Amino acid sequence: MNIRDLEYFIALADHRHFRRAAEACNVSQPTLSGQIRKVEDELGVMLLERTSRKVLFTQTGLMLVEQAREILRNVQIFKEMATKQGEDMSGPIHIGLIPTLAPYLLPYIVTLLNDEYPDLELYLHEAQTSVLLSNLEQGRLDCVILAKVKETSPFIEIPLFDEPLALAIPSNNVLAKKKVISLPSLNGEKFLMLEDGHCLREHAMGYCFRAGIEEDKTFKATSLETLRSMISSGRGITLFPALAVPNEKVRDNICYVPCSDPGPIRSIELVYRPGSPLRTRYEQLAKKIQSYMPDVIAKKKKMLSA
């Protein structure tokens, strides 16, 4: 048995499907299935109940999945410790970002980080919060930049900046004439949201619930750009992160307006595994982002309030 066999085993536990697990591991389905059988033969236990419809783990299999995860976590720590030779800010680093942040934050920080740490090899991965945190826990990512949610509490959290959420309104809507809009005053408006799985949905829904605003359940967007298209066509309104707002208050038939009572925000943070020997890297990255982004956010606020 080797480390790769454990990765196959965990992928099968995550996906509960041989083909999808094989695709995640970049191997053929027969290869993955054969390696799982080899592990069973070597251990002398049945890990799976094989049926024609789905993958079921035996009680022993479920217990060993958790042990396999722990082994891989320790292997990742071992690798991190081995790479901590020479300069702290050198070598590869795998950073995860959520889709509602990555396209809008990266243009500000990638050049900044490359200039400041030329020996650091940035590998950037975009996925929803649950996937990022799972990959972080399993050692596939070194750190993650995302909006704070309760699921980040088991990790070390470094606050980066608070990002306001602005109201995106069709430019021909009477609300677009206002300088600031009180959230409770929007009761009865058609409020569009992202689909489940996006943490921005969770943040927006929290503010809407407190203000008595209901979601338009006839539509859920897969991305911010889909939401932008719907607002532009006059189908409703929504909350948009400030970094995703263009540098003009009105563009493509959309007006972006600050909110009040309360002013909605989301807290952006960098998270990493407790005990990681490379925490110095993460802390230096966080400090650089912390020092740069407040000016960017301040300019966005000024533009929105103009």
C-alpha positions as CSV (number, residue, x, y, z in Angstrom):
1,M,0.0,0.0,0.0
2,N,1.2,3.5,-0.8
3,I,0.1,7.1,-0.4
4,R,-1.5,7.1,-3.8
5,D,-3.7,4.2,-2.8
6,L,-5.0,6.2,0.2
7,E,-5.8,9.1,-2.2
8,Y,-7.9,6.8,-4.3
9,F,-9.6,5.5,-1.2
10,I,-10.5,9.0,0.0
11,A,-11.6,10.2,-3.5
12,L,-14.0,7.3,-3.6
13,A,-15.3,8.2,-0.1
14,D,-15.8,11.8,-1.2
15,H,-17.5,11.1,-4.5
16,R,-19.2,7.7,-3.8
17,H,-18.8,7.0,-7.5
18,F,-16.0,5.1,-9.2
19,R,-16.0,7.1,-12.4
20,R,-16.0,10.5,-10.7
21,A,-13.4,9.4,-8.1
22,A,-11.2,8.2,-11.0
23,E,-11.6,11.5,-12.8
24,A,-10.7,13.4,-9.6
25,C,-7.5,11.3,-9.3
26,N,-6.7,11.6,-13.1
27,V,-6.7,7.8,-13.6
28,S,-8.9,5.3,-15.4
29,Q,-11.8,3.7,-13.5
30,P,-10.3,0.2,-13.8
31,T,-7.1,1.5,-12.3
32,L,-8.8,3.0,-9.3
33,S,-11.1,0.0,-8.8
34,G,-8.1,-2.4,-9.1
35,Q,-6.1,-0.5,-6.5
36,I,-9.0,-0.5,-4.1
37,R,-9.2,-4.3,-4.4
38,K,-5.5,-4.5,-3.9
39,V,-5.8,-2.6,-0.6
40,E,-8.6,-4.9,0.5
41,D,-6.5,-7.9,-0.3
42,E,-3.5,-6.5,1.5
43,L,-5.5,-5.6,4.6
44,G,-7.7,-8.8,4.5
45,V,-10.9,-6.8,5.0
46,M,-13.8,-5.7,2.9
47,L,-13.9,-1.9,2.5
48,L,-16.9,-1.7,0.2
49,E,-20.2,-3.3,-0.4
50,R,-20.3,-3.4,-4.2
51,T,-23.7,-3.0,-5.8
52,S,-24.7,-2.2,-9.3
53,R,-26.1,1.2,-8.4
54,K,-24.0,2.9,-5.8
55,V,-20.8,2.7,-3.6
56,L,-21.5,1.7,0.0
57,F,-18.7,1.5,2.6
58,T,-18.6,-1.2,5.2
59,Q,-18.3,-0.1,8.9
60,T,-14.6,-0.9,8.7
61,G,-14.2,1.1,5.5
62,L,-15.8,4.2,7.1
63,M,-13.5,3.9,10.0
64,L,-10.4,3.5,7.8
65,V,-11.4,6.5,5.6
66,E,-11.0,8.8,8.6
67,Q,-7.7,7.2,9.5
68,A,-6.5,7.6,5.8
69,R,-7.4,11.3,5.9
70,E,-5.3,11.8,9.1
71,I,-2.4,10.0,7.4
72,L,-2.6,12.3,4.4
73,R,-2.8,15.3,6.6
74,N,0.4,14.2,8.4
75,V,2.1,13.6,5.0
76,Q,1.2,17.1,3.9
77,I,2.7,18.5,7.1
78,F,5.8,16.4,6.5
79,K,6.1,17.9,3.0
80,E,5.6,21.4,4.2
81,M,8.3,21.0,6.8
82,A,10.6,19.6,4.1
83,T,10.1,22.7,1.9
84,K,10.8,25.1,4.7
85,Q,14.5,25.1,3.8
86,G,16.0,28.4,2.7
87,E,13.8,31.5,2.2
88,D,10.4,31.3,3.8
89,M,8.8,33.0,0.8
90,S,10.0,30.7,-1.9
91,G,8.7,27.6,-3.6
92,P,5.1,26.6,-4.5
93,I,2.0,27.7,-2.6
94,H,-1.5,26.6,-3.5
95,I,-4.1,29.2,-2.7
96,G,-7.9,28.6,-3.0
97,L,-10.4,31.5,-3.6
98,I,-14.2,31.6,-3.9
99,P,-15.7,32.5,-7.3
100,T,-17.4,35.7,-6.0
101,L,-14.0,37.0,-5.0
102,A,-11.3,35.5,-7.2
103,P,-11.9,37.4,-10.5
104,Y,-12.2,40.7,-8.7
105,L,-9.5,40.4,-6.0
106,L,-6.7,38.7,-8.1
107,P,-6.1,41.6,-10.5
108,Y,-5.2,43.7,-7.5
109,I,-2.9,41.3,-5.6
110,V,-1.3,38.9,-8.1
111,T,1.2,41.4,-9.5
112,L,1.7,42.8,-6.0
113,L,2.6,39.4,-4.6
114,N,4.8,38.4,-7.6
115,D,6.8,41.7,-7.3
116,E,7.1,41.3,-3.5
117,Y,7.9,37.6,-3.5
118,P,9.5,36.7,-6.9
119,D,10.6,33.3,-5.6
120,L,7.1,32.3,-4.5
121,E,5.3,30.1,-7.1
122,L,1.6,30.9,-6.9
123,Y,-0.9,28.2,-7.8
124,L,-4.5,29.6,-7.7
125,H,-7.6,27.4,-7.4
126,E,-11.2,28.7,-7.7
127,A,-14.1,26.7,-6.1
128,Q,-17.0,27.2,-3.7
129,T,-16.4,27.4,0.0
130,S,-17.2,23.8,1.0
131,V,-14.9,22.4,-1.7
132,L,-12.1,24.8,-0.7
133,L,-12.3,23.9,3.0
134,S,-12.4,20.2,2.2
135,N,-9.3,20.5,0.0
136,L,-7.6,22.6,2.7
137,E,-8.3,20.0,5.4
138,Q,-7.0,17.2,3.2
139,G,-3.8,19.1,2.3
140,R,-4.6,19.8,-1.4
141,L,-4.5,23.5,-0.7
142,D,-2.1,25.4,1.5
143,C,-4.4,28.3,2.4
144,V,-7.7,29.8,1.3
145,I,-9.0,33.3,0.8
146,L,-12.7,33.6,1.3
147,A,-15.6,35.3,3.1
148,K,-15.9,34.4,6.8
149,V,-18.5,31.7,7.5
150,K,-19.0,29.4,10.5
151,E,-17.3,26.5,8.7
152,T,-14.0,28.4,8.8
153,S,-13.8,28.2,12.6
154,P,-11.7,25.0,12.9
155,F,-8.9,26.7,11.0
156,I,-6.6,29.6,11.8
157,E,-8.3,32.8,10.5
158,I,-6.5,36.0,9.5
159,P,-8.8,38.9,8.8
160,L,-7.8,40.7,5.6
161,F,-10.5,43.4,5.0
162,D,-14.2,44.1,5.1
163,E,-15.9,44.3,1.8
164,P,-19.2,46.4,1.5
165,L,-22.1,45.0,-0.4
166,A,-23.8,47.5,-2.7
167,L,-27.2,47.3,-4.2
168,A,-27.3,46.6,-7.9
169,I,-30.5,48.1,-9.5
170,P,-31.6,48.6,-13.1
171,S,-30.7,52.2,-14.0
172,N,-34.3,53.0,-15.0
173,N,-35.6,52.0,-11.6
174,V,-36.7,54.9,-9.5
175,L,-34.4,53.6,-6.7
176,A,-31.4,54.4,-8.9
177,K,-31.9,58.1,-8.1
178,K,-31.2,57.7,-4.4
179,K,-27.8,58.3,-2.9
180,V,-28.2,55.7,-0.2
181,I,-31.0,53.0,0.2
182,S,-32.2,51.6,3.4
183,L,-32.5,47.8,3.2
184,P,-35.9,47.6,5.0
185,S,-37.4,50.0,2.4
186,L,-36.9,47.3,-0.3
187,N,-39.6,45.1,1.1
188,G,-41.6,43.8,-1.9
189,E,-38.8,44.2,-4.5
190,K,-37.8,41.2,-6.6
191,F,-34.5,40.2,-5.0
192,L,-32.3,37.8,-7.0
193,M,-29.8,35.5,-5.4
194,L,-27.0,33.1,-6.3
195,E,-27.7,29.4,-6.1
196,D,-26.9,27.3,-3.0
197,G,-23.3,26.7,-2.2
198,H,-22.1,30.3,-2.7
199,C,-21.2,31.9,0.7
200,L,-22.3,35.3,-0.8
201,R,-25.8,33.9,-0.9
202,E,-25.6,33.1,2.8
203,H,-24.4,36.6,3.6
204,A,-27.0,38.4,1.4
205,M,-29.8,36.2,2.7
206,G,-28.8,37.1,6.3
207,Y,-29.2,40.8,5.6
208,C,-32.4,40.4,3.6
209,F,-34.0,38.2,6.3
210,R,-33.3,40.8,9.0
211,A,-34.7,43.6,6.7
212,G,-37.9,41.5,5.9
213,I,-36.9,41.1,2.2
214,E,-37.9,37.9,0.4
215,E,-35.9,36.2,-2.4
216,D,-37.4,35.8,-5.9
217,K,-37.4,32.0,-5.9
218,T,-38.1,31.7,-9.6
219,F,-34.4,32.2,-10.5
220,K,-31.1,31.4,-8.9
221,A,-27.8,32.5,-10.6
222,T,-24.7,30.3,-11.0
223,S,-22.4,33.3,-11.0
224,L,-22.2,37.0,-10.3
225,E,-22.0,37.7,-14.0
226,T,-25.3,35.9,-14.6
227,L,-26.8,38.0,-11.8
228,R,-25.4,41.1,-13.5
229,S,-27.0,40.2,-16.8
230,M,-30.4,39.6,-15.1
231,I,-30.3,43.0,-13.3
232,S,-29.2,44.7,-16.6
233,S,-32.3,43.3,-18.3
234,G,-34.6,44.7,-15.5
235,R,-35.5,41.4,-13.9
236,G,-34.8,42.5,-10.3
237,I,-32.2,43.8,-7.8
238,T,-29.5,42.2,-5.7
239,L,-26.5,42.8,-3.4
240,F,-23.1,43.0,-5.1
241,P,-19.6,42.8,-3.5
242,A,-17.8,46.2,-3.9
243,L,-14.8,44.6,-5.7
244,A,-17.2,43.3,-8.4
245,V,-18.7,46.7,-8.9
246,P,-17.2,48.5,-12.0
247,N,-15.4,51.8,-11.6
248,E,-18.5,53.7,-12.8
249,K,-21.6,54.1,-10.6
250,V,-23.7,53.3,-13.7
251,R,-22.7,50.9,-16.4
252,D,-24.6,48.5,-18.7
253,N,-28.0,49.6,-17.5
254,I,-27.1,48.9,-13.8
255,C,-26.7,51.5,-11.1
256,Y,-24.8,50.6,-7.9
257,V,-26.0,52.2,-4.7
258,P,-24.7,52.0,-1.1
259,C,-27.1,50.5,1.5
260,S,-27.9,51.4,5.1
261,D,-29.8,50.1,8.1
262,P,-27.5,48.2,8.2
263,G,-24.8,48.7,5.7
264,P,-24.1,45.1,4.5
265,I,-20.5,43.8,4.5
266,R,-18.7,40.5,4.3
267,S,-15.4,39.9,6.1
268,I,-12.7,38.5,3.8
269,E,-10.0,36.4,5.5
270,L,-7.2,34.0,4.8
271,V,-7.4,30.6,6.5
272,Y,-4.9,27.8,7.0
273,R,-4.6,24.5,8.9
274,P,-3.7,24.7,12.6
275,G,-0.1,23.5,13.2
276,S,1.1,24.2,9.6
277,P,4.8,24.8,9.7
278,L,4.4,27.3,6.8
279,R,2.3,29.7,8.8
280,T,5.0,32.4,8.3
281,R,4.2,32.4,4.6
282,Y,0.5,32.8,5.2
283,E,1.0,35.6,7.7
284,Q,3.3,37.5,5.3
285,L,0.8,37.1,2.5
286,A,-2.0,38.3,4.7
287,K,0.0,41.4,5.9
288,K,0.7,42.4,2.3
289,I,-3.0,42.1,1.3
290,Q,-4.0,43.9,4.6
291,S,-1.8,46.8,3.7
292,Y,-2.9,47.2,0.1
293,M,-6.7,46.5,0.0
294,P,-8.0,49.3,2.4
295,D,-7.2,51.9,-0.2
296,V,-8.9,49.9,-2.9
297,I,-12.0,49.5,-0.8
298,A,-12.0,53.2,0.2
299,K,-11.9,54.2,-3.5
300,K,-14.9,51.9,-4.2
301,K,-16.8,53.5,-1.4
302,K,-16.1,57.0,-2.6
303,M,-17.2,56.1,-6.1
304,L,-20.4,54.5,-4.8
305,S,-21.3,57.5,-2.6
306,A,-20.6,60.1,-5.4
